[in-house]
Amino acid sequence: MLSPMTKRDRNSTDEREALLGFLEFQREGLRNAAYGLTEEQGRGAPSASALSVAGLIKHAAAVERNWAGIIRQEHQGADFATHAASFQPGEIPIAELLADYEQAAKETDETILAAESLNDLVPVPQGVPWFPKDIEAWTMRWVLVHLIEETARHTGHADIVRETVDGAQSIELLAAVENWPENEFVKPWRPEQ
């Protein structure tokens, strides 16, 4: 059994691999928030916000694709309507949302690994209201750290939504997903029977 700390710390001396490890750990937390949920529970917004676990997964995939496209200079970022719609899962099954998120993550990783250096510059798209107007480019490093930040924020949202649905906490879900034996500190989540 690997602890969450061990999984993030890959004992890597390579900055890019270490940062991608932190990003993957946050992605895993977001995926785990959906573990064992019904379609109805996954689409529900039981907390004070309008967020659902399914919507957060769909949004995270859209965010990763958006940033990978910006890095590759294929487009100039999402507009507000596209951004807002990315939180709405519609009727897409959770399994499909998770598979799409996994594919988006793979594409992001490939894009970041293909860069020559984390010092490579990524042009700031113009005309996007939430992007700064006073700088011309970010480094690849900044984009990668921002993806970690964005994913961590939404993983936290998903944790709150999930805990509101059925009381499951992230460490219990991780233990269930990884089939940890129950111990005095962690009891893996199990569906109510």
Secondary structure, 3 states (H helix, E strand, C coil): CCCHHHHHCCCCCCHHHHHHHHHHHHHHHHHHCCCCCCHHHHHCCCCCCCCCHHHHHHHHHHHHHHHHHHHCCCCCCCCHHHHHHCCCCCCCCHHHHHHHHHHHHHHHHHHHHHCCCCCCEEECCCCCCCCCCCCCEEEHHHHHHHHHHHHHHHHHHHHHHHHHHHCCCHHHHHHHHCCCCCCCCCCCCCCCC
